[in-house]
Every structure is written in structure tokens, then in C-alpha cells.
């Protein structure tokens, strides 16, 4: 893939997870790629506020920690979600940017994307205290509003 797609680097969203950062760096070293960690060491709450102010559209795709419930699946990261993450952090020790494996997110849109992702069919899979979002179909949408190819 490095040669075929002319990939030179891998960017990760690691903020404080030494495990995640070291695994990606190891793979990059083995494959001759550069490991980029632009968020490393940033204050997680300030980082969340920054991505919101920049217009990122992010949804929760998995949660697995005390305090989370099924309602978090496919929930948009917004100011209310950040407030709720702060509460979960104080009450249960949930990392605000989910660095302890408490959950996963998906970036559907940013100001620099030419197209955004739209989920057309999802299923919430809940297993009592953890769950994930199963995306059955998604489409790329031009920012002008035109639909693109399905990416299911």
C-alpha cells in the first residue's frame, strides 16, 4: 500500500494512550512509514472543545465503561455530550477523550472534508454494559448536497 498509494505516514488520534502510540510507532517503523501524533499530550477537554469549535461532526460508535448506556451509540459529540463526559470522568474516571478504551468515535465531517459521511442504516448492539454501533449503510455526500457512492 505504501508504494501503490504513495503513503508516507500514518496519523493517529492518540492523546494520552502510550499503548496506542507505541503500537502505531512500531508498525510504522517496521513498514518504513512516519508516525504522526498531532494530538499527543494535549489537554483532552480542551481538545474536545476545539474540535467542536472547528465544526467537526463526530459520533460515538462504541462505549464500554460504567456510566455509559445505549443512548451514547450514534450520539453526536456536542457541548452537552462534553458536559456529560466531564460528569462521567468525575463519577467513574472515564477519560474525556476515551483514551482508556471506554469508547470509540467516528468523524463524519470536518471543514476540510470535500464530502461528509451519512449513515443511512444503523443498528445499536447492546450487551448489558457495553455496546457498539453497526453501520449497515453509509453514503458520501458532497457538501453541495449531492449524494455519492454508497460505502456500506
Secondary structure, DSSP 4 states (H G I P E B T S, - for coil): -TTTTT--EEE---SS-HHHHHHHHHHHHHHTPEEE-TTTT--HHHHHHHHHHTT-EEEEEEE-STT--GGGTT-B--HHHHHHHHHHHHHH---TT-TTTTEEEEEEE-TT-SEEEEEEEEEEEE-SS-EEEEEEEEEEEETTS-EEEE--
